[in-house]
């Protein structure tokens, strides 16, 4: 049984991180374990920006987006010397284990720390991209998808009024999950993702035929990794001569109060992470598979690439 653990959030923020960190803290305290909060991710660990947490410190945060612990990019953590310094700062405070809430890059940094120092590490997948291998779900992905759907619903109104083509760019540099899910549920005519090839010339020909048959508007959802909305929109406008507008949601997708799903699932994952860490388990990422919490090997998680569900890709074509 570990007597002292720490929790941190790292990488891009995602709605539900607060719920996860809250669950880690309160579960540890319930078990009689000291818990530290590390502010500003790995950067904060290197700067020794960490404090002992009490239950009141995580009150009134479950409904908030972002992360009360803060997060930051940290180039120094990518070096062995940086990781050794972070490890020293943990040991200096008798911290025996670390819970890292973050995406692929954050979990990769945690995996290296575990390999090099042996300190117990448990990870939680916190990223709106839902691209962590081994888990059907990542903290924040549901809220981000709902944010996109809200935008799609509003864009549809103005697109129909003006008979426009709307090209909406959403986040997803290496993963098209957000674009695919929001595109399907928002009724988009075309969904462009980095995992699947597409023919923009053929799409433009289809658009012209659709408008000739009376189509009032067309919605194209583009993952940023599949192309920029401006480039795609300019191409469509030139080839089709249809009135085309672009919209880039950007960081609005990261913010907002987390949905019920993100609050509950993040809380479940946080509890499991704390209990596993206290028990001395290490090199685990907790996620969800078919609605149930599952444990995933940390090194497998960061060394494998998650693929888009082929059923969703097929559905997006069927429903076009």
Helices and strands as residue ranges (DSSP letters): E 4-9, H 17-30, E 34-38, H 41-46, E 50-52, G 55-58, G 75-78, H 80-92, E 97-102, H 104-117, E 120-125, H 141-162, E 165-170, H 177-186, E 190-192, H 200-212, E 218-223, G 224-226, H 229-240, E 244-248, G 250-254, H 260-278, E 284-289, E 292-297, H 298-303, H 310-318
